[in-house]
Amino acid sequence: MAVIQKCTFCGCSIPTGTGKLFIRKDAKMIWLCSNKCEKNLNKLGRKPRETGWTEEYRIEKKARMAAVAHEEKSAEKPAEKPAEKPRKTKKAK
Ligand SMILES: [Zn+2]
């Protein structure tokens, strides 16, 4: 039975019989699809969330863009408010 693993760094599926498996001291299993992912993670110390070509970055960016769009929508709403009411003037006694 072949279980398809996902690359821990980039998120792509790893075909059976390829890739590498690292096991950290804390027993965390790290699947890596290519030498590119291995170097970016171990040698260069990059984080998947901050590396542009990874799946995690794309998901995070999508959420960020949705938040910005929501923020812009909510910013437009106050502009639709009716014009200012005429100011009250103090009445002389
Ligand atoms: Zn990968």
PDB file of the backbone (N, CA, C, O) and the ligand in Angstrom, with CONECT records:
HET     ZN  A 101       1
ATOM      1  N   MET A   1       0.846  -1.195   0.000  1.00  0.00           N
ATOM      2  CA  MET A   1       0.000   0.000   0.000  1.00  0.00           C
ATOM      3  C   MET A   1       0.879   1.242   0.000  1.00  0.00           C
ATOM      4  O   MET A   1       1.688   1.461   0.902  1.00  0.00           O
ATOM      5  N   ALA A   2       0.696   2.033  -1.024  1.00  0.00           N
ATOM      6  CA  ALA A   2       1.496   3.253  -1.135  1.00  0.00           C
ATOM      7  C   ALA A   2       0.743   4.434  -0.555  1.00  0.00           C
ATOM      8  O   ALA A   2      -0.394   4.717  -0.932  1.00  0.00           O
ATOM      9  N   VAL A   3       1.399   5.112   0.365  1.00  0.00           N
ATOM     10  CA  VAL A   3       0.809   6.318   0.953  1.00  0.00           C
ATOM     11  C   VAL A   3       1.530   7.515   0.363  1.00  0.00           C
ATOM     12  O   VAL A   3       2.751   7.639   0.465  1.00  0.00           O
ATOM     13  N   ILE A   4       0.755   8.390  -0.253  1.00  0.00           N
ATOM     14  CA  ILE A   4       1.363   9.585  -0.849  1.00  0.00           C
ATOM     15  C   ILE A   4       1.566  10.625   0.246  1.00  0.00           C
ATOM     16  O   ILE A   4       0.624  11.011   0.939  1.00  0.00           O
ATOM     17  N   GLN A   5       2.803  11.068   0.388  1.00  0.00           N
ATOM     18  CA  GLN A   5       3.133  12.068   1.402  1.00  0.00           C
ATOM     19  C   GLN A   5       3.176  13.452   0.774  1.00  0.00           C
ATOM     20  O   GLN A   5       3.353  13.600  -0.436  1.00  0.00           O
ATOM     21  N   LYS A   6       3.013  14.445   1.608  1.00  0.00           N
ATOM     22  CA  LYS A   6       3.129  15.837   1.154  1.00  0.00           C
ATOM     23  C   LYS A   6       4.454  16.401   1.648  1.00  0.00           C
ATOM     24  O   LYS A   6       4.895  16.104   2.759  1.00  0.00           O
ATOM     25  N   CYS A   7       5.074  17.208   0.818  1.00  0.00           N
ATOM     26  CA  CYS A   7       6.325  17.854   1.217  1.00  0.00           C
ATOM     27  C   CYS A   7       6.040  18.829   2.355  1.00  0.00           C
ATOM     28  O   CYS A   7       5.122  19.645   2.265  1.00  0.00           O
ATOM     29  N   THR A   8       6.820  18.743   3.412  1.00  0.00           N
ATOM     30  CA  THR A   8       6.599  19.599   4.574  1.00  0.00           C
ATOM     31  C   THR A   8       6.880  21.059   4.233  1.00  0.00           C
ATOM     32  O   THR A   8       6.265  21.961   4.802  1.00  0.00           O
ATOM     33  N   PHE A   9       7.808  21.292   3.305  1.00  0.00           N
ATOM     34  CA  PHE A   9       8.174  22.667   2.976  1.00  0.00           C
ATOM     35  C   PHE A   9       7.254  23.276   1.919  1.00  0.00           C
ATOM     36  O   PHE A   9       6.610  24.294   2.169  1.00  0.00           O
ATOM     37  N   CYS A  10       7.190  22.650   0.729  1.00  0.00           N
ATOM     38  CA  CYS A  10       6.445  23.293  -0.361  1.00  0.00           C
ATOM     39  C   CYS A  10       4.996  22.835  -0.451  1.00  0.00           C
ATOM     40  O   CYS A  10       4.172  23.545  -1.027  1.00  0.00           O
ATOM     41  N   GLY A  11       4.662  21.679   0.095  1.00  0.00           N
ATOM     42  CA  GLY A  11       3.284  21.224   0.108  1.00  0.00           C
ATOM     43  C   GLY A  11       2.869  20.373  -1.075  1.00  0.00           C
ATOM     44  O   GLY A  11       1.709  19.968  -1.156  1.00  0.00           O
ATOM     45  N   CYS A  12       3.788  20.083  -2.007  1.00  0.00           N
ATOM     46  CA  CYS A  12       3.417  19.253  -3.153  1.00  0.00           C
ATOM     47  C   CYS A  12       3.450  17.781  -2.746  1.00  0.00           C
ATOM     48  O   CYS A  12       4.095  17.414  -1.763  1.00  0.00           O
ATOM     49  N   SER A  13       2.744  16.939  -3.514  1.00  0.00           N
ATOM     50  CA  SER A  13       2.721  15.513  -3.193  1.00  0.00           C
ATOM     51  C   SER A  13       4.006  14.853  -3.668  1.00  0.00           C
ATOM     52  O   SER A  13       4.553  15.207  -4.712  1.00  0.00           O
ATOM     53  N   ILE A  14       4.485  13.878  -2.876  1.00  0.00           N
ATOM     54  CA  ILE A  14       5.747  13.210  -3.182  1.00  0.00           C
ATOM     55  C   ILE A  14       5.439  11.828  -3.750  1.00  0.00           C
ATOM     56  O   ILE A  14       4.818  11.020  -3.060  1.00  0.00           O
ATOM     57  N   PRO A  15       5.851  11.527  -4.984  1.00  0.00           N
ATOM     58  CA  PRO A  15       5.616  10.197  -5.539  1.00  0.00           C
ATOM     59  C   PRO A  15       6.345   9.125  -4.717  1.00  0.00           C
ATOM     60  O   PRO A  15       7.400   9.384  -4.137  1.00  0.00           O
ATOM     61  N   THR A  16       5.770   7.930  -4.678  1.00  0.00           N
ATOM     62  CA  THR A  16       6.343   6.823  -3.911  1.00  0.00           C
ATOM     63  C   THR A  16       7.732   6.468  -4.423  1.00  0.00           C
ATOM     64  O   THR A  16       7.951   6.366  -5.630  1.00  0.00           O
ATOM     65  N   GLY A  17       8.649   6.283  -3.512  1.00  0.00           N
ATOM     66  CA  GLY A  17      10.014   5.905  -3.882  1.00  0.00           C
ATOM     67  C   GLY A  17      10.925   7.081  -4.124  1.00  0.00           C
ATOM     68  O   GLY A  17      12.093   6.901  -4.470  1.00  0.00           O
ATOM     69  N   THR A  18      10.417   8.272  -3.951  1.00  0.00           N
ATOM     70  CA  THR A  18      11.245   9.470  -4.129  1.00  0.00           C
ATOM     71  C   THR A  18      11.184  10.323  -2.862  1.00  0.00           C
ATOM     72  O   THR A  18      10.422  10.031  -1.940  1.00  0.00           O
ATOM     73  N   GLY A  19      11.986  11.369  -2.831  1.00  0.00           N
ATOM     74  CA  GLY A  19      11.975  12.284  -1.693  1.00  0.00           C
ATOM     75  C   GLY A  19      12.820  11.789  -0.544  1.00  0.00           C
ATOM     76  O   GLY A  19      13.434  10.724  -0.604  1.00  0.00           O
ATOM     77  N   LYS A  20      12.836  12.587   0.498  1.00  0.00           N
ATOM     78  CA  LYS A  20      13.623  12.252   1.689  1.00  0.00           C
ATOM     79  C   LYS A  20      12.776  12.418   2.928  1.00  0.00           C
ATOM     80  O   LYS A  20      11.830  13.205   2.958  1.00  0.00           O
ATOM     81  N   LEU A  21      13.135  11.657   3.956  1.00  0.00           N
ATOM     82  CA  LEU A  21      12.453  11.782   5.233  1.00  0.00           C
ATOM     83  C   LEU A  21      13.476  12.086   6.312  1.00  0.00           C
ATOM     84  O   LEU A  21      14.401  11.310   6.551  1.00  0.00           O
ATOM     85  N   PHE A  22      13.293  13.224   6.954  1.00  0.00           N
ATOM     86  CA  PHE A  22      14.137  13.581   8.095  1.00  0.00           C
ATOM     87  C   PHE A  22      13.334  13.376   9.362  1.00  0.00           C
ATOM     88  O   PHE A  22      12.134  13.646   9.398  1.00  0.00           O
ATOM     89  N   ILE A  23      13.993  12.901  10.392  1.00  0.00           N
ATOM     90  CA  ILE A  23      13.337  12.804  11.689  1.00  0.00           C
ATOM     91  C   ILE A  23      14.161  13.613  12.670  1.00  0.00           C
ATOM     92  O   ILE A  23      15.334  13.330  12.914  1.00  0.00           O
ATOM     93  N   ARG A  24      13.518  14.626  13.225  1.00  0.00           N
ATOM     94  CA  ARG A  24      14.205  15.519  14.156  1.00  0.00           C
ATOM     95  C   ARG A  24      14.371  14.864  15.524  1.00  0.00           C
ATOM     96  O   ARG A  24      13.838  13.789  15.797  1.00  0.00           O
ATOM     97  N   LYS A  25      15.134  15.558  16.374  1.00  0.00           N
ATOM     98  CA  LYS A  25      15.341  15.073  17.740  1.00  0.00           C
ATOM     99  C   LYS A  25      14.032  14.969  18.494  1.00  0.00           C
ATOM    100  O   LYS A  25      13.841  14.081  19.325  1.00  0.00           O
ATOM    101  N   ASP A  26      13.115  15.914  18.183  1.00  0.00           N
ATOM    102  CA  ASP A  26      11.828  15.911  18.872  1.00  0.00           C
ATOM    103  C   ASP A  26      10.823  14.967  18.195  1.00  0.00           C
ATOM    104  O   ASP A  26       9.617  15.075  18.413  1.00  0.00           O
ATOM    105  N   ALA A  27      11.328  14.053  17.382  1.00  0.00           N
ATOM    106  CA  ALA A  27      10.538  13.008  16.717  1.00  0.00           C
ATOM    107  C   ALA A  27       9.548  13.551  15.696  1.00  0.00           C
ATOM    108  O   ALA A  27       8.593  12.862  15.339  1.00  0.00           O
ATOM    109  N   LYS A  28       9.760  14.771  15.222  1.00  0.00           N
ATOM    110  CA  LYS A  28       8.898  15.329  14.183  1.00  0.00           C
ATOM    111  C   LYS A  28       9.390  14.840  12.825  1.00  0.00           C
ATOM    112  O   LYS A  28      10.570  14.966  12.499  1.00  0.00           O
ATOM    113  N   MET A  29       8.476  14.283  12.042  1.00  0.00           N
ATOM    114  CA  MET A  29       8.835  13.754  10.722  1.00  0.00           C
ATOM    115  C   MET A  29       8.737  14.855   9.679  1.00  0.00           C
ATOM    116  O   MET A  29       7.721  15.545   9.590  1.00  0.00           O
ATOM    117  N   ILE A  30       9.791  15.020   8.891  1.00  0.00           N
ATOM    118  CA  ILE A  30       9.824  16.058   7.857  1.00  0.00           C
ATOM    119  C   ILE A  30      10.042  15.392   6.512  1.00  0.00           C
ATOM    120  O   ILE A  30      11.104  14.828   6.247  1.00  0.00           O
ATOM    121  N   TRP A  31       9.021  15.462   5.662  1.00  0.00           N
ATOM    122  CA  TRP A  31       9.107  14.916   4.310  1.00  0.00           C
ATOM    123  C   TRP A  31       9.555  16.020   3.364  1.00  0.00           C
ATOM    124  O   TRP A  31       9.033  17.134   3.396  1.00  0.00           O
ATOM    125  N   LEU A  32      10.528  15.695   2.524  1.00  0.00           N
ATOM    126  CA  LEU A  32      11.022  16.683   1.571  1.00  0.00           C
ATOM    127  C   LEU A  32      10.994  16.094   0.159  1.00  0.00           C
ATOM    128  O   LEU A  32      11.437  14.966  -0.061  1.00  0.00           O
ATOM    129  N   CYS A  33      10.468  16.870  -0.796  1.00  0.00           N
ATOM    130  CA  CYS A  33      10.288  16.352  -2.156  1.00  0.00           C
ATOM    131  C   CYS A  33      11.551  16.499  -2.992  1.00  0.00           C
ATOM    132  O   CYS A  33      11.819  15.665  -3.856  1.00  0.00           O
ATOM    133  N   SER A  34      12.327  17.544  -2.749  1.00  0.00           N
ATOM    134  CA  SER A  34      13.473  17.804  -3.620  1.00  0.00           C
ATOM    135  C   SER A  34      14.636  18.402  -2.842  1.00  0.00           C
ATOM    136  O   SER A  34      14.514  18.769  -1.673  1.00  0.00           O
ATOM    137  N   ASN A  35      15.766  18.485  -3.534  1.00  0.00           N
ATOM    138  CA  ASN A  35      16.952  19.103  -2.944  1.00  0.00           C
ATOM    139  C   ASN A  35      16.714  20.584  -2.691  1.00  0.00           C
ATOM    140  O   ASN A  35      17.258  21.162  -1.750  1.00  0.00           O
ATOM    141  N   LYS A  36      15.892  21.191  -3.545  1.00  0.00           N
ATOM    142  CA  LYS A  36      15.545  22.606  -3.387  1.00  0.00           C
ATOM    143  C   LYS A  36      14.862  22.847  -2.043  1.00  0.00           C
ATOM    144  O   LYS A  36      15.201  23.788  -1.325  1.00  0.00           O
ATOM    145  N   CYS A  37      13.899  21.991  -1.711  1.00  0.00           N
ATOM    146  CA  CYS A  37      13.176  22.146  -0.452  1.00  0.00           C
ATOM    147  C   CYS A  37      14.096  21.866   0.737  1.00  0.00           C
ATOM    148  O   CYS A  37      14.027  22.546   1.761  1.00  0.00           O
ATOM    149  N   GLU A  38      14.955  20.864   0.589  1.00  0.00           N
ATOM    150  CA  GLU A  38      15.881  20.505   1.668  1.00  0.00           C
ATOM    151  C   GLU A  38      16.818  21.668   1.983  1.00  0.00           C
ATOM    152  O   GLU A  38      17.021  22.011   3.148  1.00  0.00           O
ATOM    153  N   LYS A  39      17.393  22.279   0.927  1.00  0.00           N
ATOM    154  CA  LYS A  39      18.322  23.392   1.141  1.00  0.00           C
ATOM    155  C   LYS A  39      17.632  24.602   1.725  1.00  0.00           C
ATOM    156  O   LYS A  39      18.163  25.260   2.619  1.00  0.00           O
ATOM    157  N   ASN A  40      16.433  24.899   1.214  1.00  0.00           N
ATOM    158  CA  ASN A  40      15.710  26.067   1.715  1.00  0.00           C
ATOM    159  C   ASN A  40      15.355  25.913   3.179  1.00  0.00           C
ATOM    160  O   ASN A  40      15.382  26.886   3.934  1.00  0.00           O
ATOM    161  N   LEU A  41      15.021  24.689   3.589  1.00  0.00           N
ATOM    162  CA  LEU A  41      14.613  24.469   4.973  1.00  0.00           C
ATOM    163  C   LEU A  41      15.811  24.352   5.924  1.00  0.00           C
ATOM    164  O   LEU A  41      15.870  25.028   6.952  1.00  0.00           O
ATOM    165  N   ASN A  42      16.764  23.482   5.562  1.00  0.00           N
ATOM    166  CA  ASN A  42      17.860  23.177   6.488  1.00  0.00           C
ATOM    167  C   ASN A  42      19.047  24.123   6.369  1.00  0.00           C
ATOM    168  O   ASN A  42      19.550  24.623   7.375  1.00  0.00           O
ATOM    169  N   LYS A  43      19.494  24.368   5.141  1.00  0.00           N
ATOM    170  CA  LYS A  43      20.712  25.149   4.959  1.00  0.00           C
ATOM    171  C   LYS A  43      20.440  26.647   5.037  1.00  0.00           C
ATOM    172  O   LYS A  43      21.163  27.381   5.710  1.00  0.00           O
ATOM    173  N   LEU A  44      19.391  27.098   4.342  1.00  0.00           N
ATOM    174  CA  LEU A  44      19.099  28.529   4.283  1.00  0.00           C
ATOM    175  C   LEU A  44      18.179  28.985   5.411  1.00  0.00           C
ATOM    176  O   LEU A  44      18.054  30.181   5.671  1.00  0.00           O
ATOM    177  N   GLY A  45      17.537  28.028   6.078  1.00  0.00           N
ATOM    178  CA  GLY A  45      16.707  28.358   7.230  1.00  0.00           C
ATOM    179  C   GLY A  45      15.480  29.183   6.902  1.00  0.00           C
ATOM    180  O   GLY A  45      15.035  29.990   7.718  1.00  0.00           O
ATOM    181  N   ARG A  46      14.931  28.985   5.713  1.00  0.00           N
ATOM    182  CA  ARG A  46      13.749  29.761   5.313  1.00  0.00           C
ATOM    183  C   ARG A  46      12.490  29.124   5.873  1.00  0.00           C
ATOM    184  O   ARG A  46      12.434  27.925   6.147  1.00  0.00           O
ATOM    185  N   LYS A  47      11.483  29.972   6.034  1.00  0.00           N
ATOM    186  CA  LYS A  47      10.202  29.490   6.533  1.00  0.00           C
ATOM    187  C   LYS A  47       9.232  29.374   5.355  1.00  0.00           C
ATOM    188  O   LYS A  47       9.177  30.268   4.510  1.00  0.00           O
ATOM    189  N   PRO A  48       8.470  28.285   5.294  1.00  0.00           N
ATOM    190  CA  PRO A  48       7.534  28.110   4.175  1.00  0.00           C
ATOM    191  C   PRO A  48       6.543  29.267   4.040  1.00  0.00           C
ATOM    192  O   PRO A  48       6.144  29.620   2.930  1.00  0.00           O
ATOM    193  N   ARG A  49       6.153  29.850   5.159  1.00  0.00           N
ATOM    194  CA  ARG A  49       5.169  30.926   5.148  1.00  0.00           C
ATOM    195  C   ARG A  49       5.714  32.187   4.479  1.00  0.00           C
ATOM    196  O   ARG A  49       4.949  32.995   3.953  1.00  0.00           O
ATOM    197  N   GLU A  50       7.037  32.352   4.500  1.00  0.00           N
ATOM    198  CA  GLU A  50       7.653  33.562   3.955  1.00  0.00           C
ATOM    199  C   GLU A  50       8.333  33.330   2.606  1.00  0.00           C
ATOM    200  O   GLU A  50       8.917  34.254   2.040  1.00  0.00           O
ATOM    201  N   THR A  51       8.258  32.093   2.086  1.00  0.00           N
ATOM    202  CA  THR A  51       8.884  31.766   0.811  1.00  0.00           C
ATOM    203  C   THR A  51       7.817  31.719  -0.272  1.00  0.00           C
ATOM    204  O   THR A  51       6.851  30.962  -0.177  1.00  0.00           O
ATOM    205  N   GLY A  52       8.002  32.540  -1.306  1.00  0.00           N
ATOM    206  CA  GLY A  52       6.947  32.798  -2.285  1.00  0.00           C
ATOM    207  C   GLY A  52       6.399  31.621  -3.046  1.00  0.00           C
ATOM    208  O   GLY A  52       5.235  31.661  -3.444  1.00  0.00           O
ATOM    209  N   TRP A  53       7.169  30.569  -3.274  1.00  0.00           N
ATOM    210  CA  TRP A  53       6.720  29.490  -4.151  1.00  0.00           C
ATOM    211  C   TRP A  53       6.109  28.307  -3.402  1.00  0.00           C
ATOM    212  O   TRP A  53       5.881  27.261  -4.009  1.00  0.00           O
ATOM    213  N   THR A  54       5.843  28.436  -2.133  1.00  0.00           N
ATOM    214  CA  THR A  54       5.268  27.326  -1.365  1.00  0.00           C
ATOM    215  C   THR A  54       3.745  27.457  -1.251  1.00  0.00           C
ATOM    216  O   THR A  54       3.175  28.534  -1.418  1.00  0.00           O
ATOM    217  N   GLU A  55       3.117  26.322  -0.963  1.00  0.00           N
ATOM    218  CA  GLU A  55       1.657  26.295  -0.860  1.00  0.00           C
ATOM    219  C   GLU A  55       1.189  27.084   0.365  1.00  0.00           C
ATOM    220  O   GLU A  55       0.170  27.775   0.324  1.00  0.00           O
ATOM    221  N   GLU A  56       1.949  26.968   1.449  1.00  0.00           N
ATOM    222  CA  GLU A  56       1.582  27.675   2.682  1.00  0.00           C
ATOM    223  C   GLU A  56       1.563  29.184   2.452  1.00  0.00           C
ATOM    224  O   GLU A  56       0.701  29.890   2.975  1.00  0.00           O
ATOM    225  N   TYR A  57       2.534  29.675   1.654  1.00  0.00           N
ATOM    226  CA  TYR A  57       2.595  31.111   1.356  1.00  0.00           C
ATOM    227  C   TYR A  57       1.363  31.534   0.565  1.00  0.00           C
ATOM    228  O   TYR A  57       0.775  32.583   0.828  1.00  0.00           O
ATOM    229  N   ARG A  58       0.971  30.694  -0.422  1.00  0.00           N
ATOM    230  CA  ARG A  58      -0.185  31.024  -1.264  1.00  0.00           C
ATOM    231  C   ARG A  58      -1.460  31.085  -0.430  1.00  0.00           C
ATOM    232  O   ARG A  58      -2.296  31.968  -0.624  1.00  0.00           O
ATOM    233  N   ILE A  59      -1.605  30.137   0.504  1.00  0.00           N
ATOM    234  CA  ILE A  59      -2.789  30.120   1.376  1.00  0.00           C
ATOM    235  C   ILE A  59      -2.811  31.360   2.257  1.00  0.00           C
ATOM    236  O   ILE A  59      -3.844  32.007   2.426  1.00  0.00           O
ATOM    237  N   GLU A  60      -1.631  31.678   2.821  1.00  0.00           N
ATOM    238  CA  GLU A  60      -1.525  32.834   3.702  1.00  0.00           C
ATOM    239  C   GLU A  60      -1.802  34.123   2.938  1.00  0.00           C
ATOM    240  O   GLU A  60      -2.453  35.030   3.456  1.00  0.00           O
ATOM    241  N   LYS A  61      -1.300  34.202   1.686  1.00  0.00           N
ATOM    242  CA  LYS A  61      -1.495  35.390   0.861  1.00  0.00           C
ATOM    243  C   LYS A  61      -2.968  35.573   0.510  1.00  0.00           C
ATOM    244  O   LYS A  61      -3.486  36.690   0.507  1.00  0.00           O
ATOM    245  N   LYS A  62      -3.638  34.446   0.212  1.00  0.00           N
ATOM    246  CA  LYS A  62      -5.059  34.487  -0.124  1.00  0.00           C
ATOM    247  C   LYS A  62      -5.861  35.049   1.055  1.00  0.00           C
ATOM    248  O   LYS A  62      -6.758  35.872   0.875  1.00  0.00           O
ATOM    249  N   ALA A  63      -5.524  34.592   2.255  1.00  0.00           N
ATOM    250  CA  ALA A  63      -6.213  35.062   3.465  1.00  0.00           C
ATOM    251  C   ALA A  63      -5.933  36.542   3.692  1.00  0.00           C
ATOM    252  O   ALA A  63      -6.815  37.310   4.075  1.00  0.00           O
ATOM    253  N   ARG A  64      -4.666  36.925   3.441  1.00  0.00           N
ATOM    254  CA  ARG A  64      -4.269  38.325   3.625  1.00  0.00           C
ATOM    255  C   ARG A  64      -5.029  39.242   2.658  1.00  0.00           C
ATOM    256  O   ARG A  64      -5.511  40.308   3.043  1.00  0.00           O
ATOM    257  N   MET A  65      -5.129  38.800   1.376  1.00  0.00           N
ATOM    258  CA  MET A  65      -5.815  39.606   0.369  1.00  0.00           C
ATOM    259  C   MET A  65      -7.305  39.716   0.688  1.00  0.00           C
ATOM    260  O   MET A  65      -7.917  40.761   0.465  1.00  0.00           O
ATOM    261  N   ALA A  66      -7.884  38.635   1.209  1.00  0.00           N
ATOM    262  CA  ALA A  66      -9.298  38.653   1.592  1.00  0.00           C
ATOM    263  C   ALA A  66      -9.527  39.632   2.731  1.00  0.00           C
ATOM    264  O   ALA A  66     -10.536  40.337   2.766  1.00  0.00           O
ATOM    265  N   ALA A  67      -8.575  39.669   3.668  1.00  0.00           N
ATOM    266  CA  ALA A  67      -8.685  40.592   4.798  1.00  0.00           C
ATOM    267  C   ALA A  67      -8.583  42.035   4.323  1.00  0.00           C
ATOM    268  O   ALA A  67      -9.296  42.908   4.818  1.00  0.00           O
ATOM    269  N   VAL A  68      -7.694  42.287   3.361  1.00  0.00           N
ATOM    270  CA  VAL A  68      -7.533  43.646   2.825  1.00  0.00           C
ATOM    271  C   VAL A  68      -8.794  44.074   2.079  1.00  0.00           C
ATOM    272  O   VAL A  68      -9.246  45.211   2.212  1.00  0.00           O
ATOM    273  N   ALA A  69      -9.369  43.141   1.283  1.00  0.00           N
ATOM    274  CA  ALA A  69     -10.595  43.444   0.541  1.00  0.00           C
ATOM    275  C   ALA A  69     -11.739  43.754   1.496  1.00  0.00           C
ATOM    276  O   ALA A  69     -12.535  44.662   1.260  1.00  0.00           O
ATOM    277  N   HIS A  70     -11.806  42.981   2.582  1.00  0.00           N
ATOM    278  CA  HIS A  70     -12.845  43.202   3.594  1.00  0.00           C
ATOM    279  C   HIS A  70     -12.657  44.555   4.266  1.00  0.00           C
ATOM    280  O   HIS A  70     -13.616  45.273   4.549  1.00  0.00           O
ATOM    281  N   GLU A  71     -11.383  44.883   4.513  1.00  0.00           N
ATOM    282  CA  GLU A  71     -11.065  46.163   5.149  1.00  0.00           C
ATOM    283  C   GLU A  71     -11.443  47.338   4.256  1.00  0.00           C
ATOM    284  O   GLU A  71     -11.958  48.349   4.732  1.00  0.00           O
ATOM    285  N   GLU A  72     -11.179  47.196   2.942  1.00  0.00           N
ATOM    286  CA  GLU A  72     -11.526  48.257   1.989  1.00  0.00           C
ATOM    287  C   GLU A  72     -13.036  48.425   1.894  1.00  0.00           C
ATOM    288  O   GLU A  72     -13.534  49.545   1.787  1.00  0.00           O
ATOM    289  N   LYS A  73     -13.760  47.320   1.931  1.00  0.00           N
ATOM    290  CA  LYS A  73     -15.222  47.374   1.864  1.00  0.00           C
ATOM    291  C   LYS A  73     -15.779  48.127   3.062  1.00  0.00           C
ATOM    292  O   LYS A  73     -16.656  48.981   2.925  1.00  0.00           O
ATOM    293  N   SER A  74     -15.256  47.797   4.241  1.00  0.00           N
ATOM    294  CA  SER A  74     -15.744  48.444   5.459  1.00  0.00           C
ATOM    295  C   SER A  74     -15.346  49.916   5.500  1.00  0.00           C
ATOM    296  O   SER A  74     -16.036  50.729   6.115  1.00  0.00           O
ATOM    297  N   ALA A  75     -14.226  50.265   4.842  1.00  0.00           N
ATOM    298  CA  ALA A  75     -13.790  51.662   4.798  1.00  0.00           C
ATOM    299  C   ALA A  75     -14.675  52.484   3.870  1.00  0.00           C
ATOM    300  O   ALA A  75     -14.850  53.684   4.077  1.00  0.00           O
ATOM    301  N   GLU A  76     -15.237  51.835   2.842  1.00  0.00           N
ATOM    302  CA  GLU A  76     -16.101  52.551   1.897  1.00  0.00           C
ATOM    303  C   GLU A  76     -17.450  52.883   2.509  1.00  0.00           C
ATOM    304  O   GLU A  76     -18.047  53.901   2.157  1.00  0.00           O
ATOM    305  N   LYS A  77     -17.941  52.058   3.410  1.00  0.00           N
ATOM    306  CA  LYS A  77     -19.281  52.232   3.972  1.00  0.00           C
ATOM    307  C   LYS A  77     -19.495  53.590   4.646  1.00  0.00           C
ATOM    308  O   LYS A  77     -20.534  54.208   4.411  1.00  0.00           O
ATOM    309  N   PRO A  78     -18.563  54.088   5.476  1.00  0.00           N
ATOM    310  CA  PRO A  78     -18.797  55.385   6.110  1.00  0.00           C
ATOM    311  C   PRO A  78     -18.950  56.528   5.113  1.00  0.00           C
ATOM    312  O   PRO A  78     -19.611  57.521   5.418  1.00  0.00           O
ATOM    313  N   ALA A  79     -18.353  56.408   3.929  1.00  0.00           N
ATOM    314  CA  ALA A  79     -18.456  57.456   2.926  1.00  0.00           C
ATOM    315  C   ALA A  79     -19.881  57.560   2.390  1.00  0.00           C
ATOM    316  O   ALA A  79     -20.280  58.609   1.884  1.00  0.00           O
ATOM    317  N   GLU A  80     -20.646  56.482   2.500  1.00  0.00           N
ATOM    318  CA  GLU A  80     -22.018  56.480   1.989  1.00  0.00           C
ATOM    319  C   GLU A  80     -23.007  57.156   2.946  1.00  0.00           C
ATOM    320  O   GLU A  80     -24.187  57.303   2.626  1.00  0.00           O
ATOM    321  N   LYS A  81     -22.529  57.558   4.098  1.00  0.00           N
ATOM    322  CA  LYS A  81     -23.409  58.195   5.070  1.00  0.00           C
ATOM    323  C   LYS A  81     -23.987  59.495   4.509  1.00  0.00           C
ATOM    324  O   LYS A  81     -23.348  60.144   3.680  1.00  0.00           O
ATOM    325  N   PRO A  82     -25.175  59.878   4.943  1.00  0.00           N
ATOM    326  CA  PRO A  82     -25.756  61.134   4.442  1.00  0.00           C
ATOM    327  C   PRO A  82     -24.916  62.345   4.822  1.00  0.00           C
ATOM    328  O   PRO A  82     -24.092  62.291   5.735  1.00  0.00           O
ATOM    329  N   ALA A  83     -25.141  63.418   4.113  1.00  0.00           N
ATOM    330  CA  ALA A  83     -24.367  64.641   4.338  1.00  0.00           C
ATOM    331  C   ALA A  83     -24.568  65.151   5.769  1.00  0.00           C
ATOM    332  O   ALA A  83     -25.541  64.811   6.443  1.00  0.00           O
ATOM    333  N   GLU A  84     -23.630  65.965   6.199  1.00  0.00           N
ATOM    334  CA  GLU A  84     -23.674  66.479   7.575  1.00  0.00           C
ATOM    335  C   GLU A  84     -24.938  67.281   7.840  1.00  0.00           C
ATOM    336  O   GLU A  84     -25.446  67.998   6.978  1.00  0.00           O
ATOM    337  N   LYS A  85     -25.418  67.136   9.045  1.00  0.00           N
ATOM    338  CA  LYS A  85     -26.600  67.901   9.442  1.00  0.00           C
ATOM    339  C   LYS A  85     -26.198  69.370   9.628  1.00  0.00           C
ATOM    340  O   LYS A  85     -25.063  69.655  10.010  1.00  0.00           O
ATOM    341  N   PRO A  86     -27.107  70.285   9.364  1.00  0.00           N
ATOM    342  CA  PRO A  86     -26.770  71.697   9.575  1.00  0.00           C
ATOM    343  C   PRO A  86     -26.477  71.952  11.050  1.00  0.00           C
ATOM    344  O   PRO A  86     -27.159  71.434  11.935  1.00  0.00           O
ATOM    345  N   ARG A  87     -25.471  72.745  11.289  1.00  0.00           N
ATOM    346  CA  ARG A  87     -25.038  73.008  12.667  1.00  0.00           C
ATOM    347  C   ARG A  87     -26.064  73.864  13.401  1.00  0.00           C
ATOM    348  O   ARG A  87     -26.685  74.770  12.847  1.00  0.00           O
ATOM    349  N   LYS A  88     -26.202  73.528  14.657  1.00  0.00           N
ATOM    350  CA  LYS A  88     -27.132  74.310  15.481  1.00  0.00           C
ATOM    351  C   LYS A  88     -26.449  75.591  15.943  1.00  0.00           C
ATOM    352  O   LYS A  88     -25.286  75.576  16.348  1.00  0.00           O
ATOM    353  N   THR A  89     -27.132  76.622  15.883  1.00  0.00           N
ATOM    354  CA  THR A  89     -26.582  77.901  16.355  1.00  0.00           C
ATOM    355  C   THR A  89     -27.157  78.213  17.716  1.00  0.00           C
ATOM    356  O   THR A  89     -28.307  77.901  18.024  1.00  0.00           O
ATOM    357  N   LYS A  90     -26.330  78.831  18.509  1.00  0.00           N
ATOM    358  CA  LYS A  90     -26.796  79.186  19.861  1.00  0.00           C
ATOM    359  C   LYS A  90     -27.829  80.295  19.803  1.00  0.00           C
ATOM    360  O   LYS A  90     -27.669  81.316  19.135  1.00  0.00           O
ATOM    361  N   LYS A  91     -28.881  80.038  20.532  1.00  0.00           N
ATOM    362  CA  LYS A  91     -29.927  81.068  20.550  1.00  0.00           C
ATOM    363  C   LYS A  91     -29.624  82.100  21.632  1.00  0.00           C
ATOM    364  O   LYS A  91     -29.235  81.759  22.750  1.00  0.00           O
ATOM    365  N   ALA A  92     -29.807  83.348  21.280  1.00  0.00           N
ATOM    366  CA  ALA A  92     -29.592  84.430  22.263  1.00  0.00           C
ATOM    367  C   ALA A  92     -30.794  84.522  23.183  1.00  0.00           C
ATOM    368  O   ALA A  92     -31.937  84.479  22.726  1.00  0.00           O
ATOM    369  N   LYS A  93     -30.538  84.648  24.495  1.00  0.00           N
ATOM    370  CA  LYS A  93     -31.651  84.729  25.444  1.00  0.00           C
ATOM    371  C   LYS A  93     -32.227  86.120  25.514  1.00  0.00           C
ATOM    372  O   LYS A  93     -33.171  86.360  26.266  1.00  0.00           O
TER     373      LYS A  93
HETATM  374 ZN    ZN A 101       8.976  20.333  -1.605  1.00  0.00          ZN2+
END
